[in-house]
């Protein structure tokens, strides 16, 4: 997508956290602080930052310090911590509160429905438009002024996301493929960030990210359930983005 990146791995895992046992974990908090300190001494400016899965309260606190040091012009946070009604394995019950503090500095956040419920302290329920608008108001009451994009929303024969715009929900989606796809939220957040960094307005970026994500989901849908656990297939997506550029 033409975006020059500077990577700060927050937690290095031997596998993703679902369905493959307990992964080996390498925390990188000290290294992140040293790397950010080094970058801050260089003639660099950061158009933005994208924060995804962090994995521990300490990792979230380190990310907050790094963001203060680097002062990116835009911050997109994917509060990756839960799905299907429960926290990801290995995360503490206090983790959502720390993520909530991180989201207070964000310009855009991309929770799925479970994560939105946890951020607002609401019981996990079925997604509805009134509940979503209520939780958007609750976020503002908790000091989170970021634009809200809620991912993983089923609507008819499509799956996509709601962009909350004032008191209405704008849906963007694509054909639904049955089964569980590991990493779709990560992929969507990266695509959204890429489009925003290229100067696209949020509504157009959300729609573009959904269209691009559908390319990867379609390719991954051809895999067995076991192979899907190893992550998204991105060959067709990379080709799509190159053609689009």
Residue, then its C-alpha position, 0 to 999 in steps of 0.5 A: x500500500x506504499x506505507x513505510x513502516x517502523x515495527x515494534x513487536x509488542x509480544x512475540x508468540x510461538x502461535x496465535x492464542x486460540x486452539x493451538x495450546x499455550x504459546x511460548x511468549x517473549x515480552x519485548x517491553x524493555x526493547x520497545x522503550x529503547x527502540x522508541x528512545x532511539x527513534x525519538x533522537x532521529x529526524x523522523x516524524x510519524x504520520x500515524x500508529x496502528x496498535x493491535x494485539x498487545x497481550x499483557x497489562x505491562x505491554x499496554x502500558x509500554x505502548x502508551x509510553x511509546x506513543x507519548x514519546x513518538x507522538x504520531x499524528x494519527x492513532x488507530x487502535x484495534x483493541x484485540x482482546x476478545x471474541x465470541x463472548x470471552x477474553x482471549x486465553x491468557x488475558x487477565x480480567x483487568x486487561x479491558x480497563x487498561x485497553x480502555x485507557x489506551x483507547x482514550x488517546x485514539x482517533x479511530x478504534x476497531x473493536x468487534x462486538x465482544x470487545x465493544x461490550x467489554x470496553x463499555x462494561x456491558x453484558x455481551x449480547x447480540x448486536x443491535x443498532x440501538x445497543x451499538x449507539x448506546x455503547x458509542x455514547x458510553x464510550x464518550x462518557x468514558x473519555x473515548x472520543x475516537x471514531x468507532x468502527x465495529x467489526x464482525x457484524x452480520x447483516x443478511x447474507x453479508x458480514x462487515x462492520x458498522x461505522x458510527x456516524x453521529x446517531x446512525x450506523x453505516x454498514x459496509x460488508x461482503x459475502x459471508x463465508x461460514x466458519x471461523x477465520x483467525x486474524x480477520x480483525x488484524x487484517x481489517x485494521x491494517x487495511x483501514x490504517x493503510x487507506x487512512x494513511x494514503x489520505x482516504x476519508x474514514x467512510x471510504x477507507x472502511x468500505x475499501x478495507x472491507x472489500x480488500x478483506x473479502x479477497x483474503x477471506x475468500x482465499x482462506x475459505x478454501x482451506x481446511x479448519x485446521x489450516x485456517x488456524x495457521x492464519x489468513x492466506x494473503x496472496x490474492x490480497x497482495x495482488x489485489x492491493x498492487x493492482x489497486x495501487 
